[in-house]
Amino acid sequence: MPDNFEGFIRQHRNEFEEEGPSPRVWSALEQELTGRRKGKVISLLQKNWFKAAVIAVLLANAGALFYFTKHRQPQQQELAVLAPDIQEAGVYYTSRINEKLQLIDAYPDSALGLDSAARKELELRNDTYKALEKELKNNPGNERIRAAMVRYYQLKLDLLDKILEELHDKHVAPGQTKKHYEAEI
């Protein structure tokens, strides 16, 4: 095999050796090099056009994101203006619900018998509340959503009242142990 290969190379040696590009190619290259020089920025853009396009798209997205977040904030602030009755009801129910939650938190966890998921549902601003609040912001004039928001507050307050009643029936309220023992004596 090596003899055949060497023989092939010897026979076709002239075909392997080329003279190089013709003088016409060299003269065209010289004219191109001595021609007008482009600016550095333009030559860099020609080489890295894809990177420049990506940067332009990222800047456009950042500008659009900034624009939309800037113009969305006034819409959220207008909720107090568009639904003052809901805001007023929210302040009232929130204060009552927070009072009830403080009373429930005074009991030890063993007396409550609630797992972490149930504790999370007792919180005022749970997933249901957030969904209702989002819908109310999107449709502040919708009476069904307003009624649902008030009903949410009422149901949360009723649930907390029932939990407190059961806790009071089964256990002595914290801070009242002294009064309870004095009444028994």
N, C-alpha and C positions, 0 to 999 in steps of 0.2 A: 504494500500500500504506500509506504513512504517513497518508493521509487516512482510509482505512477504520479504521485503528487508533484515531486520534483521535476519530473519530465513534463508535466502539464505546464508548470510555471515557466520552464525554459522555452517551451514552444510558444507561449502567449505573453512573453515578457514585454513586448512592445505595446501590447494592448493595455497592460497594467500601468504603464508610465504615461502620464498625461502631461501636457505642456503647461497647463494652468488656464486661467481665463484669458480671453482674447484682449488685445489692446483696447478695443471698443468698450469693454466692460470696465477696464481700469479708468478710462477717460470719463465715463459716466459717473463713477464713484468719486473721482476728483472734483467734478463739477458740483456734485451733490454736497460734498464736504466744504468746498469753498463758497457755496451759495449762501444765501442769507441765513443767519443763525436765528433760531426761534428762542423766545424767552425761556427762562428756567421753569417757570410755572407751567407753561404750555407743554414743554417737553416732559415734565413730571406727570402732568395729567394724561398725556398720551401713553405713557408707560404704565400708569396706575389708575386707569379710568374706572376700573371696577371698585377700587377702594374709595375713590372720590364719589362714586354713585351711592355706595353704602352710607358714607358719611352724610351726604345730602339727604337721603331718605331718613336717617336717624334724626337729623336736625329738624326735618319737616314733622316727624312724629312727635318729637319733644315739644315743638311749637304748638301743634294741635292739642296735645295733652294739656299743656299749660293754659291754652285758650279756653278749653272746655271746663277745666277745673275752676278757673277764675270766674267764668260766667255761670257756673252751677251753684256757687255758694249763695248768691242772692236769692235763688229760688228756695233754698232750704231755710233761709231767714224769713222769708215771706210766709211761712207756715203759721207763725204767731199772728200775722196780720190777717191771713185768709181764714184761719180757724181759731179765733180767740176763745170760743166756748170750749173747744177741746183742750186748749192749753190750760184754761181755768179748771176744768174738770180734772185734768192730769195733775195739776198742783194739789188739788184737794185729795184725790185718791192716793196719790203718791205719798203724801204725808201720813195718811191713815194706814196705808199698807206698810210703810216703814216702821210705824209704831208697833204694828202687829208682829212684824218680823223681828223686832228687837225683843219683844216679849217671848217669842218662840226661841230665839237664840239664847235666852237666859236659862233655858232648860238644858240639862246635860244631854249629850248625843244618845246615851243609852236609853233615856226616857222618851226621846222622840221616836226612835225606831225607824228612821228614814235613811235610805241609802243616798249615795251622792247624786244620782239622777233625779230623785225626788226632791232633794235639797235645791238642785239647780232649777227645777220647775217652780219652786216657791219664790225664787228671786223675782223682782219686779220686771226687769228687762231681760226676759228670756227670749227664745227664738220666736215664739208667737207674737210677743210684743214688737219685736224688731220687724217682723213681716207686716204687721198692721201699721206700724209707723211709716214704713217705706211706701205702702199703698196710699196712706193718707197724704204723704208728701207728693206722690205722683198725681193723686186725684183729690185735692182738698175740698172740692165742692160735693163730693159723693156722700150722700146722707147715710147710705148703708155702711160705708166704711167708718164714718163718724160714730154711728150707733154701735158698730162692732167694737170700736175702741173703748167706748164708755162701758159696754157690756163686759169687755175683758177686765176692766178695772173692778167692776162690781163682782164678777165671778171670783177674781183673785181675792178680794176682800172677804167674800163669803167663805171661801175655802180656808183662809187663815183664821176666821172666826170659829169655824167648826173644829179645826185642829186645836185651837186654844181651849175650846170647851172640853174636848176629850182629854187634853192634858190636865186641865183643872180638875176634872172628875176623877182621873186616875192618880194624879200626883198632886202634892202640895206645891204651890207656886214658889219659885225661889224668892227669898226675902220674906216669905210669910211663914217660914217654919217656926219662928219664935211665936208668932200670933197663934199658929195652929196648936202648938204645945201648951200655950197659956190657956187656950179655950178648953182643952182636954182636962187640964188640972182644975 
